[in-house]
Amino acid sequence: HEEWFNLFNTDGQMLHTDHFYFCLMNYEWPGELLQEGWKYLFGVYDMHSNHAERLLQEKKQRGELEELLNTWSTAIEDETADEKEVARIKKLIYLINKDVPRTDRNHEFYKCNPENSDFLRDLLTTFCYANPDIGYVQGMNEVLSLFLVTIEDKVAAYWAFSHYILKNKLFFNSTGLMAKLNAIAELLSRQDRELYDKLRQLDCSNMLFCQRWILLGFKRESKSFEMAVKIFTMLNAVTPTHYVPIQDMGRCELLSLDMFLAIAVLISYRNEILSYTDQTDIYQWTGSFKLADMSAVCHAKQMYEIYAKDGL
């Protein structure tokens, strides 16, 4: 707690943003401090705001969310509303309703209070309604659940999720996602050529088997929800500042820690992967393995820091 409070002055302004990110990367925060940390990390609070400014921001965000919720929820009951708009909203609700019931259904957050599943559905619908250029992509339900369970406040969780998706929206469409997977393939070819060649032999060098890792921040590959939160925090506490040139594509891709985590996971399972004889083996493995501990994350962090300093 003392480490946290030392980040701020008496007006509640954060004085040491670099140390804030360092703490998120290296320390485990108790629940209530992690909630506050995520509000800064994911843009709910301005990094340099004071107590009074945050209170005003919270009030504004609450009002804006209520207005968005009311707009789409009343439109579907309004016989005079635009038919195309109503059809769009109903399609969103249909798609989202298919995924919400199976989202973290064994977590006590939902088991102890079924109303939280309704919040998940309504917040997803609100975001997708407000951002028609993005729409609903399967997996958003899993990501929003991370925010809702961790922050435990639907208004702050919505705006944190919204900022996160808008920042990473390129990776929620096929073009942006493939660009990141191509960058992972390029990195792997430099880090472990033998392993890369094996994946190419298995017709897996497009790294499509990694797409869930990237979209969900290794949530399903974590052995517990708590580990998933810790990994998600670390992945987002590093600001990407370096690029890797993609051979034969004439372009560069911004590096991020999740790319190096994908490489670290593959390297940690390299002996098993090198024994595979069929593409099916890869997909069966990715569908079942769990990260036993944080060692792959530590390895990813080391590789990222080496690259940031010296390049590949």
Disulfide bonds with the S-S distance in Angstrom:
none
